[in-house]
Amino acid sequence: MNIDHITQALGCTPIELCHTVTRARPLLKFRLAKLGPSLVVESEGGICRLGSVMGWLSCMHSLYHPQGNTPHAEFHELAERMANSFISELHGLANYGGLDENSKPRFKVYLDCDFAMHSFSLGWHRLEAGDYVASMNGGLIYRGPGCGETFSVSLDSDPDRYWTVNT
C-alpha cells in the first residue's frame, strides 16, 4: 500500500502521527487502530518505545524546518521519509493475514520494546478455534542513521526503508 492510502486511512500524514505521540496517548492508539485490526501495542515497553521513536521523528522534523536558518535543514525531509517508512511497516503488520470469514483478524501482531535502538520485538499470534495462539517471533528492526549494532541481516537495498521486519 502506498503512503497516500495510509495517510487517507489515518486521517493524517505519518509525520503528523508522530507529532500525535507528544500530545495524547488515547489519540495515538485511536490513530494506530486505523492502520488495521491486527496490530496490538499493550505493554508499557512497547508503548514507551513507540513514543520514543515517534517523538524522535517529530522532534527532528520540527527542529530542522527548512524555513528556519538551521545548518541541517535536510533532516526535516529525512524525518518525513523515515516516518513514511516506519508507518508503512506498521501498516503492513496491522493488516497481516487479513480477516477470516467472520471479519476477525487471522493474526494479532504484538509490538514490544527490543534491545536495538529504535527497534521492536514482534510476536505473531494466529487465530485457531476462536483463540489467538503464539505462532512466531521476530522484530521490526531500525536500520537508519546511527542505528548501531542490530544483530540481524537485511537484503533490502531500498535507501528509504529505515525499518524492516525480520523473523
N, C-alpha and C positions, 0 to 999 in steps of 0.2 A: 504494500500500500504506500502511495506517495505521501509526502508531508502535507500537501494541500488537503487530502482526505482526512488525515489525522487532525489537522487544525480545525476542520469543519466539525468533526465529531466531538472534539474537546470544547469548542466554542472559544478557543484562544490559540495563540501560537505556542510552540514548545518553550520558547524563552519566556513568554507570559506565564506559562505553567510553572516554570522555575521561580519566577517572581512571587507566585502564589504561596510558596512554602514559607516565605518570610512574613506572611500575613495571618494565615489561619489554617490549622490542621484539618478542620472539617471541610473547608473549601478544597484543599488538596485531595483529600480522599474522595470527595464528590467528583472532581475532575478526573482523577485516575480511574474511577469506575466507568467513566465514559469511554475509556480506551478499549474496554472489552470485559467480558464476565469472568475470565479465568485468573486474573492477577490478584493475589492476596498479599497484603502488607499488614501483618498484625503485630509482629514482635517489635519491642521497643528498639532493638538494634536495627531492624530493617527500616523503621520509620526515621530513626536518627540518621542512618546512612543516606537515605533518600533525601532528607532535609539538608544534609551536609553537601551532597552533590549538587542539588538544585540551588541551594543558597550560594555555593561557589560559582556556578554558572551565572546566576543572577547578578552577583557582585561584579564578576568580570565584565559582564555585559554593561552594567550601569556605570562602573568606574571608568571604563575606557571608551566613552561615547565619542564617535567621530566628530561631533560638533565642538567638542572641547579641544583644547590645545594640549592633549596628553601626548607624550612621546610614543605611546604604544596603542594607538587607535585601532590597529589591526586586530587587537584582542576582542574588540566589540563584535566583529564579524566572526572571529573564531568561536566566540561563545555561542553565537546563533547556530553555527554549523555543528558544534558539539551538542547543543540542546536538541537539534533535529536528530542527530544520531542516537542520543540517549532515549528520547521519546519514541522514536521508530522501533528501537529494540523492545522497549516496554510494551508498545502496541502489539508487536508480534507475540510476546509472551502472554499478553492479556487475551489473545484470541487463539491460543494454542489448542489444537484438537477440535475446534468448532463446538457445535452443540449436538446433543443427541435428539432423538425423536420427540422427547418431552421438553425440548428447549433448555435442558440443563447442560452446563459446560461439561465436556467429556474429560477435561483435566482442570485441576486447580494448580497454579504455579505460585509457590510461596517464595517471596523475596525477603532475604535477611542480610545482615551485615557479613562481609568477608574480610579477611585479614589484608588483602591487597588494596592499595589506595583507590578510592572511588569505585570499588568493585562490590559485587553482591554474590552471596551464595543463593542457589536456586534449589527448590525441591518440587518435583512434579508429582502430583497425586492423581491417579486415574480413577474414574468413576466405574465402580463394579458393584452390581446388585444394589444400587441406591446409595452406596457409601464411597467415600474417596479413600483410596489406599495408596501408600507410598509406592512410587513407580521408578523414579531415577533422580539423581542429584547432578548438579552442575554449577555453573557460575555465569554471571554477567560481568565480564572482565573489561576493565578500563585499560586502553592501550594508547592514550593520548599523551600530550606533553607532560613530562615529569612523573610518569606512572611508576617508575622504579621496577623492581622485580615482580612479575606476575606469576611465575612458575607455571606458565601454560604456553601453548604454541598456537599461532594463528597463521593460516594460509591465505587470509584475506588481504588483497593488495589495494583496496579502496582507501585512499588517503583521508576521506571524510567519514570513515566508520571508526569512531573512537571507542565504542563498546561492542563486544562480540559475545555471543552465547557459546559456552563450552560445556560439554558433557563428559 
